[in-house]
Amino acid sequence: MQFLSTEWFNKVSELRAAAGPLELPPQIAESVINVTLTDRDSGNMIHIAGGEFVSNHHDNAGVSLGLTSALARKLFLEMDMQAGMQAFFAGEIKVEGDVTKLMALQSYQPDAKQKALMEQIISITD
């Protein structure tokens, strides 16, 4: 399924529900990040709240990012923080708001259950 399409959101929601409760650290559980996908004309606004992808922006996000869909996938699905840092310093990510909220996410290490869920999500994502 196309990353961040309606079908993708629906399937991810099903997978998330089937996984049951996740033990998320506070820096993930309490974070809300708005993301504007700079390479899309429609469906370009999402937010990540408590580790979940949600369509549209959130009114109370502490930080907002502007980046491409490919980079969003690398950062939020593949958890490639190195790619994120390189893109940030190359000016490929636009950040507005509290940058410290992003820095706290860098130290996040998913547990086995979270990794299994992410692998399922990656497996259904084009």
N, CA and C of each residue as an Amber inpcrd file, in Angstrom:
protein
   378
   0.8460000  -1.1810000   0.0000000   0.0000000   0.0000000   0.0000000
   0.8880000   1.2400000   0.0000000   0.4110000   2.2490000  -0.6630000
   1.2060000   3.4730000  -0.7320000   1.3180000   4.0990000   0.6600000
   2.5490000   4.4410000   1.0230000   2.8360000   5.0790000   2.3050000
   1.9380000   6.2940000   2.4940000   1.2240000   6.3190000   3.5960000
   0.3560000   7.4060000   4.0330000  -0.9150000   7.5790000   3.1990000
  -1.2800000   6.5440000   2.4200000  -2.5650000   6.5850000   1.7180000
  -3.6690000   6.2320000   2.7200000  -4.9090000   6.4560000   2.3520000
  -6.0310000   6.1130000   3.2240000  -6.0100000   4.6260000   3.5700000
  -5.7500000   3.7920000   2.5570000  -5.7000000   2.3450000   2.7940000
  -4.5780000   2.0080000   3.7660000  -3.4350000   2.6640000   3.6110000
  -2.2990000   2.4190000   4.4870000  -2.6470000   2.7860000   5.9290000
  -3.2380000   3.9790000   6.1260000  -3.6450000   4.3880000   7.4780000
  -4.5840000   3.3580000   8.0950000  -5.5540000   2.8800000   7.3110000
  -6.5120000   1.8930000   7.8190000  -5.8250000   0.5960000   8.2250000
  -4.9270000   0.1030000   7.3810000  -4.2310000  -1.1560000   7.6810000
  -3.2970000  -0.9900000   8.8800000  -2.6050000   0.1310000   8.9630000
  -1.7160000   0.3850000  10.1010000  -2.5290000   0.4260000  11.3890000
  -3.6980000   1.0170000  11.3260000  -4.5770000   1.0730000  12.4900000
  -4.9710000  -0.3430000  12.9340000  -5.2800000  -1.2080000  11.9820000
  -5.6060000  -2.6040000  12.2940000  -4.4160000  -3.3150000  12.9440000
  -3.2230000  -3.1390000  12.3550000  -2.0250000  -3.7830000  12.8840000
  -1.7220000  -3.2900000  14.2950000  -1.8830000  -2.0080000  14.4930000
  -1.6180000  -1.3890000  15.8030000  -2.5750000  -1.9570000  16.8560000
  -3.8580000  -2.0690000  16.5020000  -4.8560000  -2.6090000  17.4290000
  -4.5510000  -4.0740000  17.7470000  -4.1500000  -4.8450000  16.7390000
  -3.8510000  -6.2600000  16.9410000  -2.6160000  -6.4600000  17.8180000
  -1.7090000  -5.4980000  17.8020000  -0.4820000  -5.6010000  18.5950000
  -0.7510000  -5.4450000  20.0880000  -1.8690000  -4.8360000  20.4320000
  -2.1820000  -4.6180000  21.8420000  -1.3920000  -3.4500000  22.4040000
  -1.4560000  -3.2610000  23.7090000  -0.7860000  -2.1130000  24.3320000
   0.7300000  -2.1660000  24.1230000   1.2850000  -1.0170000  23.7930000
   2.7320000  -0.8960000  23.6310000   3.2940000  -0.1030000  24.7970000
   4.4210000  -0.5300000  25.2880000   5.1000000   0.1750000  26.3750000
   5.9870000   1.2570000  25.7660000   5.4270000   2.4390000  25.6020000
   6.1750000   3.5400000  24.9910000   6.7980000   4.4190000  26.0600000
   8.0370000   4.8170000  25.8650000   8.6600000   5.7380000  26.8160000
   7.9910000   7.1080000  26.7120000   8.0760000   7.9250000  27.7550000
   7.4000000   9.2290000  27.7600000   7.7390000  10.1090000  26.5600000
   9.0030000  10.0890000  26.0920000   9.3640000  10.9670000  24.9840000
   8.6150000  10.6040000  23.7010000   8.1390000   9.3670000  23.5940000
   7.3320000   8.9620000  22.4460000   5.8490000   9.1060000  22.7730000
   5.4320000   8.5890000  23.9090000   4.0190000   8.5980000  24.2960000
   3.4380000  10.0060000  24.3530000   4.2510000  10.9730000  24.7460000
   3.7610000  12.3420000  24.9280000   4.0780000  13.2660000  23.7610000
   4.7370000  12.7700000  22.7340000   5.1260000  13.6490000  21.6320000
   4.0170000  13.7910000  20.5950000   3.9090000  14.9950000  20.0490000
   3.0080000  15.2850000  18.9350000   3.8060000  16.1130000  17.9380000
   3.9530000  15.5750000  16.7320000   4.7540000  16.2160000  15.6980000
   3.9030000  16.3580000  14.4400000   3.7670000  17.5720000  13.9490000
   3.1100000  17.7820000  12.6680000   4.1370000  17.5790000  11.5640000
   3.7030000  16.9610000  10.4790000   4.5790000  16.7240000   9.3370000
   3.8580000  17.1740000   8.0770000   4.5210000  18.0310000   7.3020000
   4.0240000  18.4240000   5.9910000   4.9380000  17.7820000   4.9610000
   4.3400000  16.9840000   4.1000000   5.1010000  16.2880000   3.0660000
   5.2540000  17.2270000   1.8730000   6.4760000  17.6270000   1.6190000
   6.7440000  18.6730000   0.6320000   6.6580000  18.1950000  -0.8060000
   6.5850000  16.8910000  -1.0220000   6.5250000  16.3550000  -2.3840000
   5.1280000  15.8680000  -2.7680000   4.1270000  16.2660000  -2.0020000
   2.7470000  15.8580000  -2.2920000   1.8600000  17.0820000  -2.3540000
   0.9090000  17.0560000  -3.2910000  -0.0450000  18.1570000  -3.3980000
  -1.2540000  17.9310000  -2.5020000  -1.7180000  16.6860000  -2.4160000
  -2.8600000  16.3850000  -1.5460000  -2.4470000  15.3200000  -0.5490000
  -3.1200000  15.2730000   0.5710000  -2.7770000  14.3270000   1.6130000
  -1.3860000  14.5660000   2.1650000  -0.9920000  15.8330000   2.1660000
   0.3850000  16.1520000   2.5470000   0.5480000  16.5170000   4.0150000
  -0.5290000  16.5010000   4.7920000  -0.4230000  16.8640000   6.2070000
  -0.7680000  15.6600000   7.0780000   0.1640000  15.3050000   7.9500000
  -0.0620000  14.2450000   8.9220000   0.4830000  14.7260000  10.2630000
   0.2150000  13.9590000  11.2810000   0.9190000  14.1730000  12.5370000
   1.1880000  12.8140000  13.1710000   2.1640000  12.8180000  14.0340000
   2.5330000  11.6180000  14.7610000   2.2870000  11.9320000  16.2320000
   1.3960000  11.1670000  16.8310000   1.0250000  11.3930000  18.2320000
   1.1270000  10.0670000  18.9670000   1.9030000  10.0600000  20.0170000
   2.0600000   8.8350000  20.7890000   2.5820000   7.6730000  19.9710000
   3.3980000   7.9760000  18.9700000   3.9750000   6.9350000  18.1320000
   3.0860000   6.4620000  17.0030000   1.9170000   7.0600000  16.8310000
   0.9940000   6.6480000  15.7730000   0.8790000   7.7140000  14.6970000
   0.7710000   7.2720000  13.4390000   0.5390000   8.1660000  12.3180000
  -0.9380000   8.4980000  12.2380000  -1.2490000   9.7760000  12.0670000
  -2.6310000  10.2290000  11.9670000  -2.6930000  11.2470000  10.8290000
  -3.7480000  11.1870000  10.0190000  -3.8570000  12.1570000   8.9340000
  -4.2070000  13.5350000   9.5020000  -3.8180000  14.5460000   8.7790000
  -4.0130000  15.9590000   9.1160000  -3.0940000  16.4160000  10.2500000
  -2.9800000  17.7040000  10.3960000  -2.1480000  18.2760000  11.4530000
  -2.9070000  18.3080000  12.7780000  -2.1790000  18.3380000  13.8630000
  -2.7280000  18.4150000  15.2150000  -2.6180000  19.8670000  15.6860000
  -3.6560000  20.3650000  16.3360000  -3.6620000  21.7600000  16.7820000
  -2.6110000  22.0560000  17.8450000  -2.2180000  21.0610000  18.6220000
  -1.2940000  21.3000000  19.7430000   0.0560000  20.6040000  19.5820000
   0.5420000  20.5290000  18.3640000   1.8540000  19.9080000  18.1460000
   2.9410000  20.8400000  18.6610000   3.9380000  20.2440000  19.2970000
   5.0450000  21.0340000  19.8290000   6.0720000  21.3960000  18.7820000
   6.0760000  20.6510000  17.6850000   7.0540000  20.8930000  16.6300000
   6.4460000  20.4740000  15.2910000   6.8640000  21.1450000  14.2370000
   6.3930000  20.8260000  12.8900000   7.5910000  20.6210000  11.9750000
   7.4540000  19.6320000  11.0900000   8.5180000  19.3210000  10.1320000
   7.9830000  19.4370000   8.7160000   8.8270000  19.8770000   7.8200000
   8.5520000  19.8450000   6.3890000   9.6140000  18.9650000   5.7590000
   9.1950000  17.8750000   5.1010000  10.1350000  16.9490000   4.4880000
   9.4380000  16.1090000   3.4300000  10.1990000  15.3630000   2.6540000
   9.6300000  14.5170000   1.6090000   9.0570000  13.2320000   2.1950000
   8.2130000  12.5750000   1.4090000   7.6380000  11.2850000   1.8200000
   8.7270000  10.2410000   2.0320000   9.7120000  10.2220000   1.1480000
  10.8020000   9.2440000   1.2640000  11.5780000   9.4490000   2.5590000
  11.8240000  10.6790000   2.9080000  12.5490000  10.9560000   4.1450000
  11.6840000  10.6350000   5.3650000  10.3920000  10.9190000   5.2940000
   9.4810000  10.5640000   6.3900000   9.5020000   9.0550000   6.6100000
   9.5120000   8.3080000   5.5320000   9.5700000   6.8490000   5.6530000
  10.8710000   6.4240000   6.3300000  11.9940000   6.9810000   5.8930000
  13.2930000   6.6270000   6.4860000  13.3130000   6.9350000   7.9870000
  12.7940000   8.0910000   8.3480000  12.8310000   8.5130000   9.7480000
  11.8550000   7.7520000  10.6230000  10.6130000   7.7010000  10.2050000
   9.5540000   7.2330000  11.0910000   9.2230000   5.7440000  10.9690000
   9.5370000   5.1280000   9.8360000   9.3180000   3.6800000   9.7120000
  10.6120000   2.9080000   9.9100000  11.6400000   3.3330000   9.1900000
  12.9100000   2.6220000   9.2540000  13.7800000   3.0770000  10.4250000
  13.3630000   4.1690000  11.0480000  14.0560000   4.7460000  12.2060000
  15.5340000   5.0140000  11.9200000  15.7960000   5.5550000  10.7400000
  17.1540000   5.8670000  10.3020000  17.4930000   7.2920000  10.7380000
  17.9340000   7.4260000  11.9770000  18.2370000   8.7430000  12.5360000
  19.4370000   9.3910000  11.8530000  20.3600000   8.5760000  11.3480000
  21.5160000   9.1070000  10.6270000  21.0470000   9.8600000   9.3760000
  20.1110000   9.2700000   8.6420000  19.5640000   9.9320000   7.4540000
  18.8720000  11.2340000   7.8480000  18.2010000  11.2170000   8.9910000
  17.5270000  12.4220000   9.4740000  18.5040000  13.5400000   9.7970000
  19.5840000  13.1960000  10.4700000  20.5900000  14.2170000  10.8160000
  21.2410000  14.7740000   9.5510000  21.5720000  13.9090000   8.6020000
  22.1740000  14.3600000   7.3590000  21.2130000  15.2880000   6.6060000
  19.9500000  14.9070000   6.5380000  18.9540000  15.7190000   5.8370000
  18.7520000  17.0580000   6.5400000  18.7560000  17.0360000   7.8630000
  18.5900000  18.2770000   8.6220000  19.7310000  19.2450000   8.3140000
  20.9660000  18.7590000   8.3820000  22.1160000  19.6280000   8.1400000
  22.2470000  20.0300000   6.6710000  21.6450000  19.2650000   5.7710000
  21.6490000  19.6120000   4.3500000  20.4900000  20.5460000   4.0010000
  19.6540000  20.8840000   4.9940000  18.5220000  21.7760000   4.7550000
  17.3290000  21.1030000   4.1040000  17.2800000  19.7760000   4.1310000
  16.1820000  19.0400000   3.5150000  14.9970000  18.8540000   4.4580000
  15.1710000  19.2240000   5.7130000  14.0900000  19.1810000   6.6990000
  13.9290000  20.5900000   7.2530000  12.7200000  21.0880000   7.1810000
  12.4080000  22.3890000   7.7710000  11.7340000  22.1360000   9.1110000
  12.2370000  22.7770000  10.1540000  11.7180000  22.5680000  11.4990000
  11.1660000  23.8760000  12.0440000   9.9810000  23.8050000  12.6160000
   9.3800000  24.9390000  13.3190000   8.9450000  24.4410000  14.6880000
   9.2280000  25.2290000  15.7030000   8.8100000  24.8550000  17.0500000
   9.9740000  24.3960000  17.8980000   9.6600000  23.5840000  18.8800000
  10.6130000  23.1540000  19.8890000  11.4840000  22.0020000  19.3970000
  12.6800000  22.3280000  18.9440000  13.6090000  21.3370000  18.4020000
  14.0230000  20.3220000  19.4650000  13.9980000  20.7080000  20.7310000
  14.3890000  19.7640000  21.7860000  13.4640000  18.5540000  21.8240000
  12.2200000  18.7190000  21.3820000  11.2900000  17.5870000  21.3310000
  11.7670000  16.5450000  20.3140000  12.3860000  16.9980000  19.2480000
  12.9410000  16.0710000  18.2610000  14.1890000  15.3910000  18.7890000
  15.0090000  16.1460000  19.4840000  16.2540000  15.5930000  20.0140000
  15.9700000  14.4500000  20.9950000  14.9090000  14.5750000  21.7680000
  14.5510000  13.5330000  22.7310000  14.1860000  12.2280000  22.0270000
  13.6770000  12.3090000  20.8150000  13.2730000  11.1150000  20.0810000
  14.4620000  10.3160000  19.5650000  15.5990000  10.9610000  19.4130000
  16.7810000  10.2870000  18.8760000  17.2330000   9.1150000  19.7310000
  17.0280000   9.1980000  21.0110000  17.5140000   8.1490000  21.9090000
  16.5510000   6.9630000  22.0110000  15.4120000   7.0480000  21.3700000
  14.3970000   6.0010000  21.4580000  14.8880000   4.6950000  20.8360000
  14.7760000   3.6280000  21.5820000  15.1080000   2.2840000  21.1130000
  13.8730000   1.4040000  21.3040000  13.2100000   1.0180000  20.2120000
  12.0030000   0.1950000  20.3540000  12.3210000  -1.1790000  20.9320000
  11.3540000  -1.7170000  21.6860000  11.5220000  -3.0620000  22.2170000
  11.1190000  -4.0760000  21.1340000  11.1930000  -5.3540000  21.4520000
  10.9310000  -6.4110000  20.4710000   9.5130000  -6.3390000  19.9020000
   8.5400000  -6.0520000  20.7500000   7.1480000  -5.9640000  20.3000000
   6.9660000  -4.7820000  19.3430000   7.5780000  -3.6560000  19.6590000
   7.4940000  -2.4780000  18.7990000   8.2120000  -2.7170000  17.4700000
   9.3630000  -3.3850000  17.5320000  10.0950000  -3.7060000  16.3050000
   9.2690000  -4.6270000  15.4120000   8.6070000  -5.6030000  16.0010000
   7.7710000  -6.5290000  15.2290000   6.6340000  -5.7750000  14.5400000
   6.0130000  -4.8480000  15.2450000   4.9460000  -4.0340000  14.6590000
   5.4970000  -3.2010000  13.5100000   6.6420000  -2.5740000  13.7030000
   7.2290000  -1.7540000  12.6380000   7.5690000  -2.6100000  11.4220000
   8.0460000  -3.8150000  11.6400000   8.3440000  -4.7180000  10.5240000
   7.0780000  -5.0750000   9.7500000   5.9740000  -5.2770000  10.4700000
   4.7000000  -5.5430000   9.8050000   4.2740000  -4.3370000   8.9650000
   4.4120000  -3.1530000   9.5330000   4.0220000  -1.9340000   8.8180000
   4.8980000  -1.7430000   7.5880000   6.1940000  -1.9390000   7.7270000
   7.0930000  -1.8080000   6.5810000   6.7320000  -2.8260000   5.4980000
   6.3500000  -4.0340000   5.9020000   6.0440000  -5.0820000   4.9250000
   4.8090000  -4.7710000   4.0800000   3.9030000  -3.9380000   4.5640000
   2.6960000  -3.6030000   3.7900000   2.8450000  -2.2620000   3.0500000
   4.0050000  -1.6390000   3.1960000   4.2010000  -0.2900000   2.6700000
   4.9990000  -0.2930000   1.3770000   4.4160000   0.3550000   0.3380000
   5.1360000   0.5760000  -0.9310000   6.0140000   1.7920000  -0.8240000
